[in-house]
Amino acid sequence: MTTPQVSIQLRTFRQDDPGSFQYVLDQARAADLAGIDRIAVSDHVAYGENLEAYGDPKKGGSAGGKQPTDSDGNWLEPLTVLTAIGALTERVRLNTAILIAALRTPTVLAKQAATIDVLTGGRLELGVGVGWQKEEYDACGLDYDNRGRLLDHTLEVCQLLWREQVATYSSPELSFEKIHQMPKPRQAGGVPIWISGTINARVIRRIAAFGSGWIPWGADGGDLVNAIPKLRAAVEKAGGDPSFLVQGHAAAVRDGDGNLDLVATMAASRPMIEAGVTDLRVTVNHPEQYEEALEVYSDVVRAFRHEFG
């Protein structure tokens, strides 16, 4: 059985320019020292003006959801952020949640990810998804309606280049022969891929083909006790490894003053861990000062270890 881990997601975006994002790097250093197992950061490379699409599940959004900034919000590029964080930390794993991977040229993405993995001693993970915003694909010259296939194509090329000394590839999107790309990622088999989405045929197939982990989305993310065994069975039937990792959001419990009760939150999250969640994502208020962040993250780790060992 996989030992459960605890993670946080840093806010690498702001509505207004803060002048400096140094606090993100300070938070990452504090999380590393406190014992947080995994840091995640999100992705957007550009924005259109139809932000209502975020709340439309048919477009890959979250029902009733709302973007945390408007179109002029300041968003840092996640692979660049993780490179900087990786240089300042020693042990915490570095995760994207999620990277809209198809917006990057696959061969270049494979090189970027391998480089980060080498420089951080094998700590990178790519949580990937198709995203929800048509305008973002338009701005990158890509077909939004074909975004599922574009993601599969991106993952195919990345894993081939990570795993093969001499790579040959042919698809409607790209063909090449006898291509060499070194160095390979430090992690055996390449950088782990976490697939984001609800339980559907495409996500099942992606996890079976590429996935080391699952980032639940939508209604399935709210019912992990039932969703996890359902997905594991489906992935195994599709010929994949059913022992993939699973991210789940902690069941937040608040005290009478509205503050997060970490002990109660961990206890309330036990059914998810027992159902197979391997990465418990805890949502906290992130202090911008290093010492305060270290105290908050240490409290999270202490409560997590007390409940789950």
C-alpha positions in Angstrom: 0.0 0.0 0.0 1.3 3.5 -0.9 2.1 5.7 2.0 -0.2 8.7 1.9 1.4 12.1 1.3 0.3 15.7 2.0 0.4 18.5 -0.5 -0.4 22.2 -1.0 -1.1 24.3 -4.1 0.7 27.7 -4.2 -1.1 30.6 -5.7 1.2 31.7 -8.5 -1.3 34.2 -9.8 -2.7 37.5 -8.6 -5.3 39.9 -10.0 -3.0 42.9 -9.6 0.8 42.9 -10.1 2.2 42.5 -6.6 5.5 44.0 -7.7 7.4 40.9 -6.6 6.5 37.2 -6.5 9.3 36.5 -4.0 6.8 35.3 -1.5 6.0 32.3 -3.7 9.6 31.2 -3.5 9.6 31.8 0.2 6.5 29.7 0.7 8.1 26.9 -1.3 11.2 27.0 0.8 9.0 26.9 4.0 7.0 24.0 2.6 10.1 22.0 1.9 11.5 22.6 5.4 8.2 21.9 7.1 7.9 18.5 5.4 5.2 19.1 2.9 5.5 16.2 0.4 4.3 17.9 -2.8 3.9 21.5 -4.1 1.5 22.1 -7.0 1.1 25.1 -9.3 -1.4 25.9 -12.0 -1.2 27.0 -15.6 -2.6 29.6 -18.1 -0.5 31.0 -20.9 -3.1 33.6 -22.1 -6.6 34.7 -21.6 -9.5 35.6 -23.8 -12.6 37.4 -22.4 -15.1 34.6 -22.2 -14.4 33.6 -18.6 -17.9 32.2 -18.1 -16.7 29.1 -19.9 -14.8 28.1 -16.7 -18.2 27.2 -15.2 -19.3 25.0 -18.1 -18.4 21.3 -17.7 -19.0 20.6 -21.4 -16.0 22.8 -22.1 -13.8 21.2 -19.4 -14.7 23.7 -16.7 -16.1 23.2 -13.3 -19.9 23.5 -12.8 -20.6 26.8 -11.1 -16.9 27.6 -10.9 -15.4 31.0 -11.4 -11.9 32.0 -12.4 -9.9 33.6 -9.6 -8.8 36.6 -11.7 -10.2 38.4 -14.7 -8.6 38.4 -18.1 -5.8 40.8 -17.0 -4.8 38.7 -14.0 -1.1 38.0 -13.5 -0.3 34.3 -14.0 3.2 32.9 -13.8 4.2 30.1 -16.2 4.4 26.8 -14.1 7.4 25.1 -15.5 9.5 28.3 -15.0 8.2 28.6 -11.4 9.0 25.0 -10.6 12.5 25.5 -12.0 13.0 28.3 -9.6 11.5 26.4 -6.7 13.5 23.4 -7.5 16.7 25.3 -7.2 15.7 26.5 -3.7 14.4 23.3 -2.3 15.8 19.8 -1.6 13.1 17.2 -1.2 9.6 18.4 -1.9 8.1 17.0 -5.1 7.1 19.5 -7.9 3.8 19.1 -9.5 1.6 20.9 -12.1 -2.1 20.9 -11.4 -2.8 21.3 -14.2 -0.4 21.9 -17.1 -2.3 22.5 -20.4 0.4 20.4 -22.0 -0.9 20.5 -25.6 -0.1 24.3 -25.7 3.6 23.4 -25.7 5.4 21.8 -28.7 5.8 18.2 -27.6 9.5 17.8 -28.3 10.4 21.0 -26.5 8.2 20.1 -23.6 9.9 16.8 -23.3 13.3 18.6 -23.1 12.0 21.2 -20.6 10.6 18.5 -18.3 13.6 16.3 -18.5 15.9 19.2 -17.7 13.9 20.2 -14.6 13.8 16.6 -13.5 17.6 16.3 -13.9 18.3 19.6 -12.1 16.0 18.7 -9.2 17.2 15.1 -8.7 14.0 13.5 -10.1 11.3 15.5 -8.3 9.1 16.7 -11.2 5.6 15.5 -11.9 3.3 16.7 -14.7 -0.4 16.9 -13.9 -2.0 17.5 -17.3 -5.4 18.2 -18.7 -7.1 19.7 -21.8 -8.2 23.0 -20.2 -11.4 24.8 -20.8 -10.6 28.0 -22.8 -10.9 28.0 -26.6 -9.2 31.4 -26.8 -6.0 30.0 -25.2 -5.8 27.4 -28.0 -6.5 30.0 -30.6 -3.7 32.2 -29.3 -1.3 29.2 -29.7 -2.5 28.4 -33.2 -4.1 25.1 -32.1 -7.5 23.5 -32.7 -9.5 23.6 -29.5 -12.0 21.1 -30.8 -9.2 18.6 -31.3 -7.7 19.3 -27.8 -8.1 15.7 -26.5 -6.1 14.3 -29.4 -3.5 17.1 -29.1 -3.0 16.1 -25.4 -2.6 12.4 -26.3 -0.1 13.3 -29.0 1.9 15.5 -26.6 2.1 12.7 -24.1 3.0 10.1 -26.7 6.0 12.2 -27.9 7.2 13.1 -24.4 7.2 9.5 -23.1 8.8 8.2 -26.3 11.7 10.7 -26.0 12.1 10.1 -22.3 12.3 6.3 -22.7 14.0 5.6 -26.1 17.7 6.2 -26.8 16.8 6.6 -30.5 13.2 7.6 -31.1 11.1 7.2 -34.2 7.5 8.5 -34.3 4.7 8.9 -36.9 1.3 10.4 -36.5 -0.9 12.8 -38.4 0.5 15.6 -36.3 4.2 14.8 -36.4 6.8 12.4 -37.9 10.5 12.0 -37.2 13.1 9.3 -37.4 16.2 8.4 -35.4 15.9 11.4 -33.0 18.2 11.6 -29.9 17.3 13.7 -26.9 19.5 13.6 -23.8 19.7 13.7 -20.9 16.8 11.5 -20.0 14.7 12.3 -16.8 16.2 11.0 -13.6 13.0 9.1 -12.8 12.7 5.6 -14.4 10.3 5.7 -17.3 10.3 9.4 -17.4 8.5 12.2 -15.6 5.4 10.8 -14.0 2.1 11.9 -15.7 -1.0 12.7 -13.6 -4.2 12.7 -15.7 -6.9 15.2 -14.8 -10.6 14.7 -15.4 -13.8 13.0 -14.6 -14.3 9.3 -15.1 -15.0 8.9 -18.8 -13.6 6.8 -21.6 -10.9 9.3 -22.6 -9.6 9.7 -19.1 -9.7 5.9 -18.5 -7.7 5.4 -21.7 -5.2 8.1 -20.9 -4.5 6.8 -17.4 -4.1 3.3 -18.8 -1.7 4.5 -21.5 0.3 7.3 -19.8 -0.8 7.8 -16.2 1.0 7.5 -12.9 -1.8 9.3 -11.1 -5.3 10.8 -11.3 -6.3 14.4 -10.5 -10.1 14.1 -10.0 -12.4 16.7 -11.5 -16.1 17.5 -11.2 -18.6 15.3 -9.4 -16.1 12.4 -9.2 -13.8 14.6 -7.2 -16.5 15.0 -4.6 -17.2 11.3 -4.3 -13.8 9.7 -4.2 -14.8 6.9 -1.9 -16.9 5.5 -4.7 -15.0 6.9 -7.7 -11.6 5.5 -7.0 -12.5 1.8 -7.1 -14.7 2.4 -10.1 -11.8 4.0 -12.0 -9.2 1.5 -10.9 -11.4 -1.3 -12.2 -12.0 0.5 -15.5 -8.3 1.2 -16.0 -7.4 -2.4 -15.3 -10.0 -3.5 -17.8 -8.4 -1.1 -20.3 -5.1 -2.8 -19.8 -3.5 -0.3 -17.5 -2.0 -0.5 -14.0 -4.8 0.0 -11.4 -2.3 1.0 -8.7 -2.0 4.6 -10.0 -1.8 7.4 -7.4 -4.8 9.6 -6.6 -5.0 13.3 -5.5 -7.9 14.3 -3.2 -8.8 17.5 -1.5 -9.0 17.3 2.3 -12.4 17.6 3.8 -12.1 21.0 5.4 -13.6 21.3 8.9 -13.7 24.7 10.5 -14.0 25.8 14.2 -16.5 28.2 15.6 -14.4 31.2 14.5 -14.2 29.9 10.9 -10.6 28.8 11.1 -9.4 25.6 9.6 -9.4 22.8 12.3 -6.5 20.7 11.1 -7.0 17.8 13.4 -10.7 17.5 12.6 -9.9 18.0 8.9 -7.5 15.1 8.8 -9.9 12.9 10.7 -12.7 13.8 8.3 -10.4 13.0 5.4 -9.6 9.4 6.6 -12.4 7.8 4.4 -10.7 9.2 1.3 -7.3 7.9 2.4 -8.8 4.5 3.1 -10.4 4.5 -0.3 -7.1 5.1 -2.1 -6.2 8.8 -2.0 -2.4 8.9 -1.9 -1.9 12.7 -2.1 -4.1 14.8 0.3 -4.3 18.4 -0.9 -4.8 20.7 2.0 -6.1 24.2 1.3 -4.7 26.8 3.7 -4.2 30.5 3.8 -0.6 31.1 2.6 1.3 33.7 4.6 3.6 35.8 2.5 6.3 35.9 5.2 8.6 32.9 5.3 8.5 32.4 9.1 4.7 32.6 9.2 4.4 30.2 6.2 6.8 27.8 7.9 4.5 27.7 11.0 1.4 27.2 9.0 2.9 24.4 6.9 4.5 22.7 9.9 1.0 22.6 11.6 -0.4 20.9 8.5 2.4 18.3 8.4 2.1 17.7 12.2 -1.7 17.1 12.0 -1.3 14.9 8.9 1.4 12.7 10.4 -0.5 12.4 13.6 -3.6 11.1 11.8 -1.9 9.0 9.0 1.6 8.2 10.3 
